[in-house]
Amino acid sequence: MRNALTIGTSLVLAIALAGCGATDSDTATASAKPAEKLPAPYPSTYKPYPGVATAIRNVTVFDGEGGRIDNGVVFMSGGKITSVGGADTPIPADIAVIDGTGKVVTPGIIDIHSHLGDYPTPSVEAHSDGNEATVPTTPEVWAEHSVWPQDPGFSRALANGGVTALQILPGSANLMGGRSVVLKNVYARTVQGMKFPGAPYGLKMACGENPKRVYGAKGRMPSTRMGNLAVNRQTWIKAQEYRKKRDSGKDFTRDVGMETLAGVLDGDITIQNHCYRADEMAIVLDMAKEFGYKVSTFHHAVESYKIADLLRDNNVCSAVWADWWGFKMEAYDAIPENAAILHNTGACVVIHSDDENQIQRLNQEAAKAQADGRRMGFSISDAEVIKWLTYNPAKALGIDKMTGSLKPGKMADLVLWNGNPLSVYSRPEKVWIDGALMFDSSDPKRRPVSDFELGQPGEGDVK
């Protein structure tokens, strides 16, 4: 019999829960009115799965913002965190109560850098939909238009890694790769059914080796780092001109790519910038000041430790690995103490995956980075390290008012771990999203399998 919460049977389930839960030109043919706020053309249809009021008591609480409560209580109802506190926190009668003795509760893990759905499993050419590597700048493309909701990576990230939300990014072949999208890690038939309500879009940018290699190999600009900057700057100039036309009081012709860039200049779309070397990150910050936008996060950022104070002063996060190193020249100066140095300097640290396997073990990656810092003499508490996986990525994505920490009124996105999540021996025991129990290691009906896997040998409990 198929699992009740597999995506396969969720074709029926999703219907039942629906009430609960190119060419060279990218210009549109129609004109738009000046400064017109266009409605979202692909709105989120996400609705939470139904949940029940639940309290977890006698549990160690890492609240996601650096706080820790021993022998604590977390109470959720109506899809929200209702209260978090010590052993004396009131628990209403006649609700589900879970004994968390020896266990730890954290906010749901948020992966700020994923390509699930755009590069889904199995990794075959037919599934390679993350890079529109045809021209150096493609701000007109949107990652969500490639997301395949049946990617088995989503359910594995939920069950093995406690991942409740994730940003899906275009690849890094282009200087401007297109819009990213933030998803709730739930089972849905469409990407709009996964789309995180109210989350800002991001613009994926890339500097360094990738764009100059991809386009230099085609005998065109950019083929150098200075070419990268030149193409970027010229494109931002065009975006400024487009924005001026949009705000001029006259009719103008819509341009899908320029709409994205104008959204960045308006402050409505975040910049998520793939960048390895410290010198390039500094130059990108200068370019951002030149054109009046803000960089939210540098991704990979293996040399962030060299300019930790600059990143701190500019309020820019670094989404980093624990120890990926040396796989190309711009990764040569990576050090395992990168995250700890950033944290010790007061800069924003995020641990990210960029990988369908590592997304299932972000807690272990954070623990490795913590241990490397300890060997360097930096003592960083477990509660602070959990912040690298929860509140900090939420802040970098612009969703920290809604999720990322266990605070009353926030979405009840949380994980109950069977031990300290920073131990290699710990795994998610239960995972809730908006108060709905989406994974339960003790309940076969709450162990998700994707549509794609159903009927495959050893998958889906198919008889």
Secondary structure as UniProt FT lines:
FT   TURN            4..5
FT   TURN            7..9
FT   HELIX           10..16
FT   TURN            17..20
FT   STRAND          27..32
FT   TURN            34..35
FT   STRAND          54..62
FT   STRAND          68..77
FT   TURN            78..79
FT   STRAND          80..85
FT   TURN            87..88
FT   STRAND          96..99
FT   TURN            101..102
FT   STRAND          104..107
FT   STRAND          109..114
FT   TURN            116..118
FT   HELIX           125..127
FT   TURN            133..134
FT   TURN            139..140
FT   HELIX           143..146
FT   TURN            149..150
FT   HELIX           152..161
FT   STRAND          163..168
FT   STRAND          176..184
FT   HELIX           191..193
FT   TURN            197..198
FT   STRAND          202..206
FT   HELIX           209..216
FT   TURN            217..219
FT   HELIX           225..246
FT   TURN            247..249
FT   STRAND          252..255
FT   HELIX           256..266
FT   STRAND          270..275
FT   HELIX           278..291
FT   STRAND          295..300
FT   TURN            302..303
FT   HELIX           304..307
FT   HELIX           308..313
FT   TURN            314..315
FT   STRAND          317..320
FT   HELIX           329..331
FT   TURN            332..333
FT   TURN            336..337
FT   HELIX           338..345
FT   STRAND          348..351
FT   TURN            356..357
FT   HELIX           358..361
FT   HELIX           362..376
FT   HELIX           382..387
FT   TURN            388..390
FT   HELIX           391..397
FT   TURN            400..402
FT   TURN            408..409
FT   STRAND          414..417
FT   TURN            421..422
FT   TURN            424..425
FT   STRAND          428..433
FT   TURN            434..435
FT   STRAND          436..440
FT   TURN            441..442
FT   HELIX           444..446
FT   HELIX           451..453
FT   TURN            454..455
FT   TURN            457..458
FT   TURN            460..461
//
